[in-house]
Every structure is written in structure tokens, then in C-alpha cells.
């Protein structure tokens, strides 16, 4: 009887044994958790790449159908939409009847990336009863950057195809976020302008957004990428080769944390000086702007704009901070611009470790590391009639090879640069 009791009392575990088992489990979880997280990020990165491949396929199908690439800076303009005479307005003025040719290339791509329903909404007039009095938006909607766009539902639609699963950004003040942008070349000069006439109601060849012929000439000289604002381009225009030219790149969307890659420090970068915003990031946290900087929606006083004018907030807008980038500063570098709609030093960015995806013009998706060779980061951008302040040794005239190394060369479509390095 006593033997049976002693045998029964030995069943189970002691407190020490339980603690040892718990400690072992804790160690195993600690070892496995990073691997699980890495596997999840690898899956998200693969999904992001697949989205880009779908966009690339849509790009080629669009070109096959229309014999040109979708125009960046397209849409309707003031004049006589549907026979209704409207006042002629500048491209930065709000209007419910036209969008001032400010729609991005993604609008034209909608039917080719499985977004026919959104296309049908946009390509027909839309009666909005939320406005007082109610407003009838004409086909393709209002100006995508200004007040009327806030209630135009198609612009606010978020599409999984345009989102990277690794990006946590969601909701307001973003209105239809995108993690992909078109490549405008290696120079940001006049990236927010194009050959559209002194007023958007008329086409006057040789004039720019402000009615100045120099604006249009400057846009022609500096917008050297696969996409250029208000310009019809074709694959045959990409003389450097489709496999050597970047068509689109990945961008991270802003989440309101003063990230230097997604919220812009406001400086007038029209001079071409690439270093204007350097040195204003937090020394202890270099990827973020200094906390003491004021935050503002407008002006060029060096404030950090962290409200509605931030990276990737509106897929339908052709404005540079939303849907354009240039291959000047390397991937995941700070961004710098005066304000909307304007020229800006915008690079690619992502929530992936060490680099970003890019879509080549031939449809291939590649991962570009932050350490890609990017030439001389003190040289000013290519432009006509550089300002007197530009150093002679930094002079870059139209037709020059990209000063920004391999990264800059990949961004130009017809600069006759030889790509001899692996990327």
C-alpha cells in the first residue's frame, strides 16, 4: 500500500521541471519569431512584385491597343465639355467640370489592370448628392488635387493592385493611396509642367503652363524618362532599350511620422540644386526630419509639409509627390519640393529592407538596392539656361549624360548611356 502511494506521488512534473520546459519554449519562440517575420515579409515582398508585374503587363497591353504609353498628365480641360461653355481656368484652379489634364497614367491603365468597374465610374458623368447644392461631375471627374476631389468617389477608391502589402499607410489624409509611381527621368526641372498652352482651354504649341515658351522647351529637355507630363510617348522613343530603362518605381506612402522619404521639406528646387534639403534631418534619427521644424501646407520657408501633400496619397493625381519620381538621389533618400503642384526631388522608397522594386520598360521587375551607384550627388540637374548661382563644374546642359551614375542612366530613355553593370 505504501509502495503504491509512493509510486503515485512520483507522477507529474516538479516546479523546476516546468520552469525548465517553459524556458526552453521561450528560447525556441525567440529563435523562430524572426524567421517567421522574415518569411512573412518575403511573402509581402513577393506580392508587391506580383502587383508590379501585373501593372507592367497592363502597360504593354495598353501600348498594344493604342500604340503609345498611357499619358501622365491627361484628362479633360476647360472649354466646352459636353457642349457646356465653361470659363477657361488655369491648371491649378479648382473646377468640378474638368480636371485640367492633371490625371495620372494609372487612370488610363485602369481597364488593363482589372479595374474596369472604377473605369466605368470615371468615364461617365457622376451625380454627387453629398454636395450642397448637388454637383454633377463630368466624365473623368474634377481636379484631382483640389477641393472637389474630396467627394469624388472614384478618386478615393483604394485598389489592391496599386498597394504594396508591406506598406502600413491607410486612411486620411490619403485619398486613394498608391505605392507605385512613373519615372520622369533624372531631372526634376519642370516635372510639374508640360506643353499644354497658356491656358488649358487652348493648345498653343511651344508654350508652357505659364504661357512661357521656355517652360515647354525646358520640359522637353529635362523630362528624359519613359514618362513625361502631357507628352505622348511610345516604346520606339526608348532608344536606350526597354530592358535598360525604368518605367515605374515603388514608393512608400506617408504615415505622418516626419519620415524624410515620404514628407517633403519645402524648398524651391527649381534651380536644379540637389543638395538644398540635405542636413535638415535629425542627427539621432537620420531617416526623420528634425522635430523642431514647423509643419505647413504651403510656402517655401523650409517647413516640413506633412498633411495632404505627402508621398503616394492620391493615385489619380499626376502631381510629382503622388505619382512621379526621378533617378537623381538613390532609393530611400529624402524628398524635397516647394509645394503642389510643383517640381521636386522625389526618389523611390519602400518598407522593404535595403531597397525598392522598379518596373523596367520591358515588363521585368527588379529590386534596386539603396547602395546602387548614383554618381556625384553634388551635381545640379540637367536644365536649359542654368541660374548664375550654379557652379560651372556642376553645369549640365540638355543632351548630357546623366550625372547620377548607373541610377541616373537607368532613368533616362534616350541618352545613349551604356549600361555595363549588373543591377
N, C-alpha and C positions, 0 to 999 in steps of 0.2 A: 504493500500500500504506500509506504514511504517512498519506495523506488518510483512508483507511478507518479507521485506528486512531484518528485524531483525532475522526472522526465518532462512532465507537463510545464513546469516552471521555466524550462530552458527554451520553449517555443517563443518566436518573435525576435525583435531586434532590440539591442540596447540603445540608449540615447546617443552614445558615442558613435555607434554604427550608423544610426540615422543621420547624424551630423556629417559623417564622412561621405555618405551617399549624396546628401544634398550639396555638399561642397563639390563633389565630382560632377554632378549635374550642372551646377553653376559654371564650372570651368568649361564644360563642353558647350553650353549655351554661349558663353563668352567667345569661344573659338569659332563656333558655327555662325553666329549672328552676322559678322562682317561678310562672310561668304554668301549668306542668304541675301543680304543687302546688295552685294555686288552682283549677284545673279538677277535680282530684280531690276537694277539699273541697266544691266546688259540687255534685259528684255525690253525695257523702255527705250533704250537707245536703238535697238533693232526696229521697234515700232516706229520711232521717229524717222529712221532711214527709209522704212517702207512707205511712210507718208510722202517723203520727198520723191521716191521712185514713182509713186502714183502721179504726183504733180509733174514730174518730168515726162511721163507718158502722155499726160494731158497736153503738155506743151507741144510735143511732137504731133499729136493728133490735131491740135489747133492749127499748126503750121501746114499740115497735110490738107486740111479743109479750106483754109483761107490764104495759103501761100505767103504767109507772114506770121510773125510772132504777135501775141496779144499786146496791144499798145498800153504802155504805162503812162497814165495821164490822158484818159479817154473819157467818153461820155457825151453829154449834151451841153449846149451853150445858149447864151441869151440870144434872143431874136424872135423867131416865130415857131415855138414848139406847138404842134397840133393846130397851127393856124392862129394861135393867140399871140398878139403882139405884146411883148414884154419890154420893159426898159433894158437897155444894154447896160450890163454891170461888169465891174472889174472881177478878176478871178478870185479875189479874196472876200468878196461881198456875198452875204448870205442870200439865198433865194430858194423858194420851195418849188419853182418851176424848172430849174435846171441845175446841174452840178458843176458847171464851169470847167468841164474837162478835167476834173480832179479825181476821177476814179482810177483805181489801181489795175494792174494787169490781171489780178485774181478775179475781177468781175467777168472779164471775157472768158476766163478759164472755167467758170462755174459748170457749164454743161459737160465739160470734158473731165471733171474730177468728181462725177457722181453727185452733183448738186443742182440737178435740173429743177427741183422744187423752188429753191431760192432764186434761180434764174427766172423762172416764170413769174414770181412775185415782182422782181425788179423790172422786168421788161414790159410790164403793164402798169397803167395808172393805178394808184392806191389811195383809197379814200380813208382818211385818218380822222376818226371822231374824238380822239383824245385831245385834239387842239380846240381851242375856243376862240373864234368860231372854227368848225371843222375845216380841214385842208385836204384838197385833192393833189397828191403828189403826181407829177407826170412820170412817164416811164424813165427808169434808172435813177429816180429819186433826186433829192436836194444836194446841196454842197455837203460832202461827207465830213467836213471838218468843223462846221459851224452849227448854229442853234437848231435848225430844223432837223438835222441828222439825229438828234437825241430821241426823236419819237418815230423815226422811220425804221420799222421793224426789220427789214432785210439787212440793213447795216449792222444791226445789233445781234444778228444770228451768229453764234459761235459754231464753227464746223470742225469736227474731229480731224479732218484731213489737214487742216491748217494749224493744228496744235501738236506740240511735242509733249508726250506723256511725262517727261522729266521736268517740265516747267510747272511750278505751282501757282502761277498767276491766274487769278479768276475774278470775275465781277467788276463792279465800278471801281475807279472811273474808266476802266477799259470798256469799250463798246464793240464787241466782236474782235477778240484778240487773234493775232497771228504770230506764229513762230518762224515764219519764212518771209524773205524779202528778196527783191530783184537786185541784180548787180548793175550799178550805173557806171562802173569803170574804176579808175584810180584817182580821179579828181572830183572834188565836191563842188567846184565852182559852177554856179547856175544849175545845180541839180534840181532846184525847185522851180525852174523856169524852162521855157521852150519856145519854139516858133509857133505862136498862136495868135498873133495880131495885137495891135494896141488895145483893142477891146475884144472880148471873146465872141462878140456878135459878128465879127467880120474876120476873114482870113486875109492878112496882108503879108505876102511873102517878104522875108527879110527883116521882120520886126520881132521884137520880143515881148515879154509880159508887160513891160512898162512903156511900150511903144518905141523903144530904142533899138535900132538895128544891131548895135553892138551886143545886146543881150542875146539875140538869136545866134550871132556869129560865135559868141563865147560858148553858148550851149553846144554848138556843133563841134567846137574844138575840144571842149573839156569832157563832155559826156561820151566817154570812149568804151563803154561797156556793152554787153549784149542787149541791155535795155537802156533807152534814153527817153526822157519825158517828152510826150507829144510827137514821137517820131515812129514811123512805121519801119521796122527792121525785119530782115529775113535771114535765114541761115546762110545765104550766099554772102551776106555782109560780114560774116565772121571769118575774116581772111586768115586769122591765126590758127584756125582749126577748131572744130566743135569740141574735141577732147582736150584742148588746151585753154578753153575759155569758160569761166564760171558764169552761169546764167542766174543762179539764185543761191542764197545762203541762209543759214539758220540764225535766228536772233532770240534772245531771252526777252520776256516781257517784264515790265516793271511791277514791283510789288510794294512800292512806297518805302523802301529802306535806304534811299540815297546811294544805291549801287551805281558806280561810275559807268557801268556798261549799259544801264537802262534809263537813267535820269540824266538829262543834259545840263551841263554848266553852260550858262548863257554868255557867249562871246561872239563878236562879229568876225566870223571866219572867212568872209568873202575875199579878204586879201590873199588867201592861199597859205597863210602861216599855220603849219600843222601843230605847232607847239603852244598855241595860245592857252589851252586849258591844262597844260602839264604843271604839276606841282601843287595843285589845289586839293589833292586827295588827302585823307587822314594818314599821317605818318605811321600810326599804330595799326591801322586797318586800311591798307593801300587800295583795296577794292571799293572803298566807300569815300564819298566826299566828306570834307570837314563838317562837323556838326554845327559849327558856328555860322555857316553860310546861310544867308536869308533864302527863303523859298518864295518864288514868284511865278505868276503866269505869263508875264511879259517883260519887255525891256531888254537891254543889253548891258546890264550893270554887273555881270558876273554872278548873279543869283543862280541857284540851282532850281530848275523847273521840275517839280515832282508831282504835278497834278495831272490834268488831262493830256498834256503834251509830253508823253513818255513812250518809250520803246514798245512797239508791237500792239498798241491799244486799238487800232482800227484797220482791219484787213481791207476795207473798201476804199480807203484814202490813199492817194498817190504821194502824200507828203512824206518827205525823206525819213523822218524819225519813225514812222509807222511801217513803211514797206520798201525802203531802199537801203543800200549800203555801198561803201566804196572800199577798194582794196588798198588803203593807204596805211593806217595803223593796223597792226596784227590782230588776229581774232582775240576777243575778250579784252579789248582795250577800252579806255574811257571814250565817251562821246561828247561832242562839243558843237553847239549851234546857237544862233541868236534867238530863234523863236519860229512859230508856224506862220505860213508855210515857207520854209527857208532852206538854204544850203547848210549842210552840216557834215562834220567828220564822224560818220557812223560806220562802224565795222560790224563784223559778225560776232555773235556771242551765244552762249548756251549754258545749260545747267549740267552738261556732261563734264567729266573730268578731263581737263587738258586740251580741249579744242572744240571745234564745231563741224557740223556737216555742211557740205556745199554740193550743189547740183550743177554738174558740168552741162554744157550745151548739147552734148551727145546723149544726155539722159543718165549718165553714170553718177552715182552718189559716192563722194569721198569724204573722209574725215581729215580735216586740216588741223594740225596741232598749233598751239599758241606760239611755239618756237619756230614757226616757218620763217625762212629768210625774208626779211622785209626791208632791205636796203637801208638808205640813210634817212632816219626818222627826224632829221632837222631840215630836210629839203622841202621847199614850198611846192604847192600843187601846180600842175600844168594850167596855164591860162594865157589869154591874149592881153597885151598891154599890162604887164605886171606893175604894181604900185612902186613908187620910188623907194619905199621902205624895204623892198625885197632885196636881200644881198645878191650881188652879181653872181657869186658862186652857187647860189641856190636857184638861178634862173632856169625855168623850164617852159619852153615855148611849144605851141602845138606841133605835133609830129615827133616830139621827143620820146625816147624810150622811157618806160616807167621808172621813176627814181626809187620806187619802193620794192626793188628786188623781185624775187620769184613771186611773192604775194601780189605785187602790183602788176606783174606781167600776166598773171592768170586772170586778172580783172579786165584787161583790155581785149578788144575783139579784132583789131586790125593794126597793131603797132609793129608788126614784123619782128617780134621778140622770139628768140629761140628758147623753148622750154627743154632744158637738158638735165634737169634734176628731178628726182622722184619726190612726189608729194602725196 
